[in-house]
Amino acid sequence: MLTFDNSPPVYWFIGYVLAAFVVFSGFYKSISTKIYLISAIILLIFMRLPVIVFNRELNPDESQMLSHAITLFKDPIYWRSVDGTTIGPLDNYLLVIPRLLSFEINYTSGRVMGLICAAGALVMLFYALKNWFGASVARKISLVPLLFLAFTQEIDFVHYSSEQLPVLLLSVCVWLLSRATQGLGNDKTNLYFLGLAAGAVPFAKLQAVPQALVLAAAGLWVGYQCFKTKKEFKPILFLLLGGLTFPILTLICTLIFNVFSDLIFFYILGNVIYAGGKGFLDIPSQFITIFRLSADFQIFTLALILPICIAFYQIFRKPSIGKMKPIIPVSILLLLFSSIYAVTKSGNDFIHYLNFCIIPCTLLAGYGLSKIEKWSVAFPVIVLLWFASNDAYHYVKERRLNAFNSVDARTLAQSPVVIALKKYSKPDDYMAVWGWQCAYYVEAQLLQATAENHSERSIFLHPMQDKYKSRYMADMERTKPAIVLDAVGKNSMWVQNKKAQGIESYPALLEYVKANYKLIGDFDDTRLYVRNDRL
């Protein structure tokens, strides 16, 4: 099994040599685009290996989505067996794929799927840049996001996050838009699949809807131009048809499986309440707050700041380069603004939201690069120097290069309460966790008994609290979990007040547990209840 200690200098040296070759191939025209792209993806995969084999939770969202995937493999009806709250069904279904291929659903398999999304998004971004600005600009400017994503060890950019699949879908939209605006391929095909990808975005992450709307609107403009010049209405029709395909199919499925009301109440209305964060005037300060939390993203932005500034100047003073249609810079600019809105809307200071800004920033820099292309080698060099100097500092100071010391990637860690519950559980048992500690589901590899695998929305006061609590009890009676854990306490995110937020705070749940379960004990501040027939 591949392992890494805290200071693997040979591995890091190979990574920087490979990075140097990728940068060289980006600027040396004699090396084909195919070789450049292949070496770029190899670099991304190679530098992500330490975090991939680190089969432990890096972010609570990972455990939340992996738990959903474990449950969906056995009961694939979303909003009945699983409710990802702000996370859409596609993010969770994606994690089921390794299990279909006979692999365990764990942190390693999740990060592999996230890496595939990141690699796919970079490839789509490259081809969009190539279509709009030419192969030379595409190769030079795409190096910056590549090196950033390859060498960053900031957790928010390397764990499996709910932004990675939406970013891939948005990158597909950008690529298809670039083909449509440049007259590449069939207009109807480009616009249909642009609509299809944009229509799927809300079911990956509602937060990404503003960007999808911008790209769909740009596609509508392309269709209108086709109608105006060729009197051809079909491109607009195909775009609308593509945009409606996924929502209609989802609607049909929810009606067939009787979860349409759950879609409306818990995915749309519930998240409208959640998204009631900052006001419009608070967006700049909120974005700056999140931006300051990530040194690596600051360097990524710094590396592109000059071409981005030139792009802004060109857009507002001269919104076209040569024969370029004005819709291109306008769409890129709106895409950037919509991504900033998406990052700040919830009011939470989560760094992984910045994933939404990588593609718009790179596209904007590509638009402004033509004026300073001869200096463009400085941009990837800035990024490489940042990571190299950081690594050199930590190696000299702490003898440390790798932030993710390898563990036995073939086995999952087990918390004390998971070790204890193993005596009473069987494969494919249901388990309920009151509080917020979704890692227990992944460690135990047990199905979640309630649609929400954390009970935060049943605990905190909000307009829909009673509805969430009612569904929680209905799910408990439907699945009759073999194990119930009260995780409220030191191991629970956001809910640590046992007296005010534990099972006792919900009398109906307390009575149900008392009637059907026995308290086995308290294991590292988590109470374990086992169904009576399992004792």
C-alpha positions as CSV (number, residue, x, y, z in Angstrom):
1,M,0.0,0.0,0.0
2,L,1.3,3.5,-0.9
3,T,2.3,5.5,2.1
4,F,3.8,8.9,2.9
5,D,5.6,10.1,6.0
6,N,5.7,13.7,7.1
7,S,8.8,14.5,5.0
8,P,9.1,12.6,1.7
9,P,11.8,14.8,-0.1
10,V,12.3,12.4,-3.1
11,Y,8.5,12.5,-3.8
12,W,8.4,16.3,-3.5
13,F,11.5,16.6,-5.7
14,I,9.9,14.5,-8.4
15,G,6.7,16.6,-8.1
16,Y,8.7,19.9,-8.7
17,V,10.6,18.4,-11.6
18,L,7.3,17.3,-13.2
19,A,5.9,20.7,-12.6
20,A,8.9,22.3,-14.3
21,F,8.3,20.1,-17.3
22,V,4.6,21.0,-17.4
23,V,5.5,24.7,-17.3
24,F,8.1,24.2,-20.0
25,S,5.6,22.3,-22.2
26,G,3.1,25.1,-21.7
27,F,5.4,27.6,-23.3
28,Y,7.4,25.5,-25.7
29,K,5.3,25.3,-28.9
30,S,7.1,22.2,-30.3
31,I,5.5,20.1,-27.5
32,S,2.0,19.1,-28.6
33,T,-1.1,20.2,-26.7
34,K,-1.9,16.6,-26.1
35,I,1.4,16.0,-24.3
36,Y,0.9,19.2,-22.3
37,L,-2.5,18.1,-21.1
38,I,-1.5,14.6,-20.3
39,S,1.5,15.8,-18.2
40,A,-0.7,18.4,-16.5
41,I,-3.2,15.8,-15.4
42,I,-0.4,13.4,-14.3
43,L,1.0,16.2,-12.1
44,L,-2.3,16.9,-10.5
45,I,-2.8,13.2,-9.7
46,F,0.7,12.7,-8.5
47,M,0.7,15.6,-6.1
48,R,-2.7,14.6,-4.7
49,L,-1.6,11.1,-3.7
50,P,-0.8,11.9,0.0
51,V,-4.3,13.2,0.7
52,I,-6.0,10.5,-1.3
53,V,-4.4,7.7,0.7
54,F,-5.1,9.6,4.0
55,N,-8.3,7.7,4.7
56,R,-9.5,9.9,7.5
57,E,-12.0,12.8,7.7
58,L,-10.6,16.2,6.7
59,N,-13.9,18.1,6.7
60,P,-17.3,17.2,8.2
61,D,-18.9,17.6,4.8
62,E,-17.0,14.5,3.6
63,S,-18.5,12.3,6.2
64,Q,-21.9,13.7,5.6
65,M,-21.8,12.9,1.9
66,L,-20.1,9.6,2.3
67,S,-22.8,8.6,4.8
68,H,-25.4,9.5,2.2
69,A,-23.7,7.4,-0.4
70,I,-23.5,4.4,1.9
71,T,-27.3,4.7,2.4
72,L,-28.1,5.4,-1.2
73,F,-26.4,2.2,-2.3
74,K,-29.1,0.2,-0.4
75,D,-32.0,2.6,-0.7
76,P,-31.4,4.9,-3.7
77,I,-34.5,7.1,-3.4
78,Y,-33.3,10.6,-2.6
79,W,-35.3,12.6,-0.1
80,R,-36.7,9.4,1.3
81,S,-33.5,7.8,2.6
82,V,-31.2,10.8,2.3
83,D,-31.5,14.6,2.5
84,G,-28.3,16.4,1.9
85,T,-29.8,19.7,3.1
86,T,-27.7,22.3,1.1
87,I,-26.0,19.5,-0.9
88,G,-27.8,18.2,-3.9
89,P,-28.4,14.6,-4.9
90,L,-25.8,14.4,-7.7
91,D,-23.0,15.1,-5.3
92,N,-24.0,12.1,-3.2
93,Y,-24.9,9.7,-6.1
94,L,-21.4,10.4,-7.5
95,L,-19.9,8.8,-4.4
96,V,-21.9,5.6,-4.9
97,I,-19.9,4.8,-8.1
98,P,-16.9,3.3,-6.3
99,R,-19.3,0.9,-4.4
100,L,-20.8,-0.1,-7.8
101,L,-17.2,-1.0,-8.8
102,S,-16.9,-3.1,-5.6
103,F,-14.8,-0.6,-3.6
104,E,-15.6,0.6,-0.1
105,I,-17.2,4.0,0.3
106,N,-14.6,5.8,2.4
107,Y,-12.6,9.0,2.4
108,T,-10.1,7.7,-0.2
109,S,-12.8,6.7,-2.7
110,G,-14.5,10.1,-2.1
111,R,-11.3,12.1,-2.8
112,V,-10.7,10.0,-6.0
113,M,-14.1,11.1,-7.3
114,G,-13.3,14.7,-6.3
115,L,-10.0,14.5,-8.1
116,I,-11.7,13.2,-11.2
117,C,-14.0,16.2,-11.1
118,A,-11.1,18.7,-10.6
119,A,-9.2,17.1,-13.5
120,G,-12.2,17.2,-15.8
121,A,-12.9,20.8,-14.9
122,L,-9.4,21.8,-15.7
123,V,-9.6,20.0,-19.1
124,M,-12.9,21.7,-20.0
125,L,-11.5,25.1,-18.8
126,F,-8.4,24.6,-21.1
127,Y,-10.5,23.9,-24.2
128,A,-12.8,26.8,-23.4
129,L,-9.7,29.1,-23.2
130,K,-8.4,27.5,-26.4
131,N,-11.6,28.2,-28.3
132,W,-11.9,31.8,-27.2
133,F,-8.2,33.0,-27.0
134,G,-6.1,30.4,-28.9
135,A,-4.0,27.5,-27.8
136,S,-1.0,29.6,-26.8
137,V,-3.0,31.7,-24.2
138,A,-4.8,28.5,-23.0
139,R,-1.6,26.7,-22.3
140,K,0.0,29.6,-20.5
141,I,-2.9,30.8,-18.3
142,S,-4.2,27.3,-17.4
143,L,-0.9,26.6,-15.7
144,V,-1.9,28.8,-12.8
145,P,-5.0,27.0,-11.6
146,L,-3.3,23.7,-12.3
147,L,-0.3,24.4,-10.1
148,F,-2.6,25.9,-7.4
149,L,-4.8,22.8,-7.3
150,A,-1.8,20.4,-7.6
151,F,0.4,21.8,-4.8
152,T,-2.0,23.3,-2.3
153,Q,-2.4,21.4,0.9
154,E,-5.1,23.6,2.3
155,I,-7.8,21.2,3.4
156,D,-10.7,23.1,1.8
157,F,-9.3,22.5,-1.7
158,V,-8.2,18.9,-1.4
159,H,-11.1,17.2,0.5
160,Y,-14.1,16.0,-1.4
161,S,-16.4,19.0,-1.3
162,S,-19.9,19.7,-2.6
163,E,-18.4,22.3,-4.9
164,Q,-16.3,20.0,-7.1
165,L,-19.1,18.4,-9.1
166,P,-20.9,21.7,-9.7
167,V,-17.6,23.3,-10.8
168,L,-17.2,20.4,-13.3
169,L,-20.8,21.0,-14.6
170,L,-20.1,24.7,-14.9
171,S,-16.9,24.1,-16.8
172,V,-18.7,21.9,-19.2
173,C,-21.2,24.7,-19.7
174,V,-18.3,27.2,-20.3
175,W,-16.7,24.8,-22.9
176,L,-20.0,24.3,-24.7
177,L,-20.6,28.1,-24.7
178,S,-17.2,28.6,-26.2
179,R,-18.0,26.2,-29.0
180,A,-21.3,27.8,-29.6
181,T,-19.9,31.4,-29.8
182,Q,-17.1,30.3,-32.1
183,G,-19.3,28.4,-34.4
184,L,-17.7,25.0,-33.6
185,G,-19.8,22.0,-34.2
186,N,-23.6,21.9,-34.4
187,D,-25.4,24.9,-32.8
188,K,-28.3,22.7,-31.7
189,T,-26.1,20.1,-30.1
190,N,-23.9,22.6,-28.3
191,L,-26.9,24.5,-26.9
192,Y,-28.9,21.4,-25.9
193,F,-26.0,20.0,-23.8
194,L,-25.3,23.4,-22.5
195,G,-28.9,23.6,-21.2
196,L,-28.6,20.0,-20.0
197,A,-25.5,20.7,-17.9
198,A,-26.9,24.0,-16.6
199,G,-30.2,22.3,-15.7
200,A,-28.3,19.7,-13.7
201,V,-26.4,22.2,-11.6
202,P,-29.3,22.9,-9.1
203,F,-29.4,19.2,-8.3
204,A,-25.7,19.3,-7.4
205,K,-25.6,22.5,-5.5
206,L,-28.2,25.2,-5.3
207,Q,-25.5,27.7,-4.4
208,A,-24.1,27.3,-8.0
209,V,-27.4,28.3,-9.7
210,P,-26.4,32.0,-10.3
211,Q,-23.4,30.9,-12.4
212,A,-25.6,28.4,-14.3
213,L,-28.2,31.1,-15.0
214,V,-25.4,33.4,-16.4
215,L,-24.2,30.6,-18.7
216,A,-27.7,29.7,-19.8
217,A,-28.5,33.3,-20.6
218,A,-25.3,33.6,-22.7
219,G,-26.5,30.4,-24.5
220,L,-29.8,32.1,-25.1
221,W,-28.1,35.1,-26.6
222,V,-26.2,32.7,-29.0
223,G,-29.5,31.1,-30.0
224,Y,-31.1,34.5,-30.6
225,Q,-28.2,35.5,-32.9
226,C,-28.8,32.3,-34.8
227,F,-32.5,33.2,-35.2
228,K,-31.6,36.8,-36.2
229,T,-29.1,35.9,-38.9
230,K,-30.4,32.5,-40.1
231,K,-34.0,32.7,-39.1
232,E,-33.4,29.4,-37.3
233,F,-35.4,29.0,-34.1
234,K,-34.2,25.4,-33.3
235,P,-31.0,26.4,-31.4
236,I,-33.1,28.3,-28.8
237,L,-35.6,25.4,-28.7
238,F,-32.8,22.9,-28.1
239,L,-31.3,25.1,-25.3
240,L,-34.6,25.3,-23.5
241,L,-35.3,21.6,-24.0
242,G,-31.8,20.7,-22.6
243,G,-32.4,23.0,-19.6
244,L,-35.7,21.3,-18.8
245,T,-34.6,17.8,-19.4
246,F,-33.0,17.1,-16.0
247,P,-35.6,19.0,-13.9
248,I,-38.4,17.2,-15.6
249,L,-36.8,13.8,-15.1
250,T,-36.2,14.7,-11.5
251,L,-39.8,15.8,-11.1
252,I,-41.1,12.6,-12.6
253,C,-39.0,10.5,-10.2
254,T,-40.1,12.5,-7.2
255,L,-43.7,12.0,-8.1
256,I,-43.3,8.2,-8.8
257,F,-41.5,7.7,-5.4
258,N,-43.8,10.1,-3.5
259,V,-41.0,12.5,-2.4
260,F,-42.1,15.6,-4.4
261,S,-43.2,17.4,-1.2
262,D,-39.8,16.6,0.4
263,L,-38.1,18.2,-2.6
264,I,-40.2,21.4,-2.2
265,F,-40.1,21.7,1.6
266,F,-36.7,20.4,2.5
267,Y,-34.5,21.1,-0.6
268,I,-36.0,24.4,-1.8
269,L,-37.8,26.1,1.2
270,G,-35.5,24.7,3.8
271,N,-32.5,26.0,1.9
272,V,-34.1,29.4,1.3
273,I,-34.1,29.8,5.1
274,Y,-30.5,28.6,5.3
275,A,-29.4,31.1,2.6
276,G,-30.8,34.1,4.4
277,G,-27.2,35.2,5.1
278,K,-25.6,38.5,4.3
279,G,-27.4,41.3,2.5
280,F,-26.3,42.6,-0.9
281,L,-24.2,45.4,0.6
282,D,-22.3,43.0,2.8
283,I,-21.0,40.9,-0.1
284,P,-17.6,42.8,-0.5
285,S,-16.7,42.5,3.2
286,Q,-17.9,38.9,3.4
287,F,-15.9,37.9,0.4
288,I,-12.8,39.7,1.7
289,T,-13.2,37.8,5.0
290,I,-13.2,34.4,3.3
291,F,-10.5,35.5,0.9
292,R,-8.2,36.3,3.8
293,L,-8.6,32.8,5.2
294,S,-6.7,31.2,2.3
295,A,-3.1,32.1,1.7
296,D,-2.9,29.8,-1.3
297,F,-5.9,31.3,-3.0
298,Q,-4.5,34.7,-2.4
299,I,-1.3,33.7,-4.3
300,F,-3.5,32.2,-7.0
301,T,-5.3,35.6,-7.4
302,L,-2.0,37.5,-7.1
303,A,-0.5,35.5,-10.0
304,L,-3.4,36.5,-12.2
305,I,-4.1,40.0,-10.9
306,L,-2.3,41.9,-13.8
307,P,-4.1,40.2,-16.7
308,I,-7.4,40.4,-14.7
309,C,-7.0,44.2,-14.3
310,I,-6.2,44.5,-18.0
311,A,-9.3,42.5,-18.7
312,F,-11.4,44.8,-16.7
313,Y,-10.0,47.8,-18.5
314,Q,-10.6,46.2,-21.9
315,I,-14.2,45.2,-21.0
316,F,-15.2,48.7,-19.9
317,R,-13.2,50.6,-22.5
318,K,-13.1,48.3,-25.4
319,P,-15.2,45.1,-24.9
320,S,-13.8,43.1,-27.8
321,I,-10.5,41.8,-29.1
322,G,-10.4,41.6,-32.9
323,K,-13.4,39.6,-34.1
324,M,-14.3,38.5,-30.6
325,K,-18.0,38.9,-29.8
326,P,-18.8,41.2,-26.8
327,I,-21.0,38.4,-25.3
328,I,-17.7,36.6,-24.3
329,P,-16.2,39.2,-22.0
330,V,-19.6,40.1,-20.7
331,S,-20.4,36.5,-19.8
332,I,-17.0,36.0,-18.1
333,L,-17.5,39.1,-16.1
334,L,-21.0,38.2,-15.0
335,L,-19.7,34.7,-14.2
336,L,-17.2,36.2,-11.8
337,F,-19.8,38.4,-10.1
338,S,-22.2,35.5,-9.8
339,S,-19.5,33.3,-8.3
340,I,-18.7,36.0,-5.7
341,Y,-22.4,36.2,-4.9
342,A,-22.5,32.4,-4.5
343,V,-19.5,32.4,-2.2
344,T,-21.0,35.0,0.2
345,K,-24.7,34.4,0.1
346,S,-25.0,31.9,2.9
347,G,-23.0,34.1,5.3
348,N,-20.7,31.2,6.3
349,D,-16.9,31.7,6.2
350,F,-16.2,28.4,4.4
351,I,-13.0,28.5,2.3
352,H,-14.1,25.7,0.0
353,Y,-16.7,28.1,-1.5
354,L,-13.8,29.8,-3.3
355,N,-13.7,26.8,-5.6
356,F,-16.5,28.6,-7.5
357,C,-14.1,31.5,-8.3
358,I,-11.2,29.5,-9.9
359,I,-12.7,29.2,-13.4
360,P,-14.1,32.8,-13.7
361,C,-10.7,34.3,-12.5
362,T,-8.8,32.2,-15.0
363,L,-11.1,33.0,-17.9
364,L,-10.9,36.7,-17.1
365,A,-7.1,36.5,-17.0
366,G,-7.1,34.7,-20.3
367,Y,-9.1,37.6,-21.8
368,G,-6.5,40.1,-20.6
369,L,-3.4,38.1,-21.3
370,S,-3.0,39.1,-25.0
371,K,-1.6,42.5,-24.1
372,I,1.2,41.1,-21.9
373,E,1.6,37.5,-23.2
374,K,5.4,37.9,-23.5
375,W,5.6,38.2,-19.7
376,S,3.2,35.4,-19.0
377,V,5.9,33.0,-17.7
378,A,5.9,35.1,-14.5
379,F,2.4,34.0,-13.5
380,P,3.0,30.2,-13.1
381,V,6.5,31.0,-11.7
382,I,4.9,33.1,-8.9
383,V,2.7,30.1,-7.9
384,L,5.6,27.6,-8.0
385,L,7.9,29.9,-6.0
386,W,5.2,30.4,-3.3
387,F,4.8,26.6,-2.8
388,A,8.5,25.9,-3.1
389,S,9.5,28.5,-0.6
390,N,6.7,27.3,1.8
391,D,7.9,23.7,1.5
392,A,11.6,24.7,1.9
393,Y,10.7,26.7,5.1
394,H,8.7,23.8,6.7
395,Y,11.4,21.3,5.7
396,V,14.2,23.4,7.3
397,K,12.1,24.4,10.3
398,E,10.1,21.2,11.1
399,R,11.5,18.6,8.7
400,R,7.9,18.5,7.3
401,L,6.7,18.6,3.7
402,N,3.5,16.6,3.8
403,A,0.5,17.8,5.8
404,F,-1.1,14.3,5.6
405,N,0.9,11.6,7.2
406,S,-0.2,8.3,5.8
407,V,-2.4,5.9,7.8
408,D,-3.5,2.5,6.8
409,A,-5.7,3.5,3.9
410,R,-7.2,0.1,3.7
411,T,-8.9,0.5,7.0
412,L,-11.1,3.2,8.6
413,A,-10.4,4.6,12.0
414,Q,-12.9,3.7,14.6
415,S,-14.0,6.0,17.4
416,P,-14.6,4.4,20.9
417,V,-18.3,4.4,20.4
418,V,-18.0,2.7,17.0
419,I,-15.9,0.0,18.5
420,A,-18.5,-0.5,21.2
421,L,-21.5,-0.6,18.8
422,K,-19.8,-3.2,16.6
423,K,-20.8,-5.8,19.2
424,Y,-24.5,-5.2,18.6
425,S,-24.7,-4.3,14.9
426,K,-24.9,-6.2,11.7
427,P,-24.1,-5.2,8.1
428,D,-26.7,-3.0,6.5
429,D,-28.2,-2.1,9.9
430,Y,-29.7,1.4,10.3
431,M,-28.2,3.8,12.8
432,A,-29.4,7.2,14.0
433,V,-27.0,9.9,15.3
434,W,-28.6,12.7,17.2
435,G,-26.3,15.7,17.0
436,W,-23.7,16.3,14.3
437,Q,-21.0,13.6,13.9
438,C,-21.4,11.9,10.6
439,A,-18.0,10.2,10.8
440,Y,-19.6,7.5,12.9
441,Y,-21.7,6.3,9.9
442,V,-18.6,6.1,7.8
443,E,-16.5,4.4,10.4
444,A,-19.3,1.9,11.2
445,Q,-20.3,1.6,7.5
446,L,-24.0,1.6,8.7
447,L,-27.0,3.2,6.9
448,Q,-28.4,6.4,8.3
449,A,-31.8,5.8,9.8
450,T,-33.0,9.4,9.2
451,A,-32.9,11.4,6.0
452,E,-30.7,14.0,7.6
453,N,-27.7,12.3,9.1
454,H,-27.3,15.2,11.5
455,S,-30.1,16.8,13.5
456,E,-28.9,20.4,13.5
457,R,-32.1,21.6,11.7
458,S,-34.2,19.7,14.3
459,I,-32.3,21.3,17.2
460,F,-32.0,25.0,16.3
461,L,-35.0,27.3,16.2
462,H,-36.2,28.3,12.7
463,P,-39.6,28.5,10.9
464,M,-39.4,24.8,9.7
465,Q,-38.1,23.2,12.9
466,D,-41.3,21.4,13.7
467,K,-41.4,19.9,10.2
468,Y,-37.9,18.6,10.5
469,K,-38.5,17.1,13.9
470,S,-41.7,15.4,12.6
471,R,-39.8,13.9,9.7
472,Y,-37.1,12.8,12.0
473,M,-39.5,10.8,14.1
474,A,-41.3,9.4,11.1
475,D,-37.9,8.1,9.7
476,M,-37.1,6.5,13.1
477,E,-40.4,4.6,13.1
478,R,-39.9,3.6,9.4
479,T,-36.3,2.3,9.7
480,K,-36.3,1.2,13.4
481,P,-32.5,1.6,13.7
482,A,-30.5,-1.0,15.6
483,I,-28.3,1.7,17.1
484,V,-29.0,5.2,18.3
485,L,-26.2,7.6,19.3
486,D,-26.5,10.8,21.2
487,A,-23.5,12.6,19.9
488,V,-24.3,16.0,21.3
489,G,-21.1,17.0,23.2
490,K,-17.5,17.6,22.5
491,N,-17.4,15.5,19.4
492,S,-20.4,17.2,17.7
493,M,-20.1,20.1,15.4
494,W,-22.2,23.2,16.4
495,V,-24.2,21.3,19.0
496,Q,-22.3,20.6,22.3
497,N,-24.9,21.6,25.0
498,K,-26.1,18.2,26.3
499,K,-28.8,19.6,28.5
500,A,-30.3,22.0,25.9
501,Q,-29.6,20.0,22.7
502,G,-29.3,16.3,23.6
503,I,-32.0,13.7,23.0
504,E,-33.7,15.0,26.2
505,S,-34.5,18.2,24.4
506,Y,-36.9,16.4,22.1
507,P,-39.4,14.6,24.4
508,A,-41.1,12.5,21.6
509,L,-37.7,11.1,20.6
510,L,-36.7,10.6,24.2
511,E,-39.8,8.5,24.9
512,Y,-39.3,6.5,21.7
513,V,-35.7,5.7,22.7
514,K,-36.7,4.8,26.3
515,A,-39.4,2.5,25.1
516,N,-37.3,0.6,22.5
517,Y,-33.6,0.9,23.4
518,K,-31.2,0.4,26.3
519,L,-28.4,2.8,27.2
520,I,-25.2,0.8,27.0
521,G,-22.9,3.5,28.2
522,D,-21.1,6.7,27.4
523,F,-18.1,6.4,25.1
524,D,-15.9,9.4,24.7
525,D,-18.8,11.7,25.4
526,T,-21.2,9.9,23.0
527,R,-24.1,7.9,24.4
528,L,-24.8,4.5,22.9
529,Y,-28.3,3.1,22.8
530,V,-29.0,-0.4,21.4
531,R,-32.4,-1.7,20.3
532,N,-33.8,-4.1,22.9
533,D,-33.8,-7.2,20.6
534,R,-30.1,-6.9,20.0
535,L,-29.0,-7.1,23.6
